[in-house]
Amino acid sequence: MPTASNAEATEDRRRVTLVAGGPALIEGPVEVVTEDGTVFTSDRFLVALCMCRRSKNFPFCDTSHRKRARRTTGE
């Protein structure tokens, strides 16, 4: 597989961090293409992509993956 020079390769790379039980964090800007061909773009410096498909803002994460703990009163 051909590779670019180190300087070019570093500039073109995006870091992707997979969070256990959470989103994929991608250093932006990014362009996301969904399975149906819809294209989303973001110029943010960090983008969280939903991995659980529970997000109402899919493909972007809205923290729906977090477990909601029921609050108990101490009374």
C-alpha positions in Angstrom: 0.0 0.0 0.0 1.5 3.3 -1.0 2.1 5.9 1.7 2.5 9.7 1.6 5.5 11.4 3.1 5.4 11.7 6.9 4.4 15.4 6.8 1.5 14.7 4.4 0.3 11.6 6.2 0.2 13.4 9.6 -1.9 16.2 8.2 -4.4 13.9 6.5 -4.9 11.6 9.4 -7.8 11.9 11.8 -7.6 10.4 15.2 -10.6 8.1 16.1 -11.0 7.1 19.8 -13.5 4.3 20.6 -15.1 4.8 24.0 -16.2 1.5 25.6 -20.0 1.7 25.9 -20.1 5.1 24.3 -19.4 7.0 21.1 -16.6 7.1 18.6 -14.7 10.3 19.1 -13.2 11.7 15.9 -10.9 14.7 15.6 -12.6 17.0 13.1 -13.4 18.5 10.7 -15.2 15.4 9.4 -17.6 14.3 6.7 -19.8 11.4 7.6 -21.7 9.3 5.0 -24.5 7.2 6.3 -25.6 3.8 4.9 -28.4 5.5 2.9 -25.9 8.0 1.3 -26.8 11.0 3.4 -23.7 13.2 4.0 -23.2 15.2 7.2 -20.3 17.6 7.7 -18.9 19.1 10.9 -16.2 21.6 11.4 -16.0 21.0 15.1 -12.6 20.0 16.5 -14.1 16.9 18.1 -17.1 14.9 16.8 -18.9 12.2 18.8 -20.5 9.6 16.5 -23.2 7.3 18.0 -22.3 3.7 18.1 -25.5 2.4 19.8 -28.0 3.9 17.4 -30.1 5.3 20.3 -29.3 8.9 19.5 -32.2 11.1 18.3 -29.5 13.0 16.5 -28.0 10.0 14.7 -25.2 9.7 13.4 -24.1 12.2 16.1 -24.1 11.2 19.7 -26.6 12.8 22.1 -25.5 10.7 25.1 -28.5 8.3 24.9 -26.1 5.4 25.5 -25.7 6.5 29.1 -27.6 4.4 31.6 -30.1 6.5 33.4 -30.0 5.8 37.1 -33.3 6.2 39.0 -33.0 8.8 41.7 -33.9 7.6 45.2 -34.9 9.9 48.0 -33.3 9.5 51.4 -36.6 9.9 53.3 
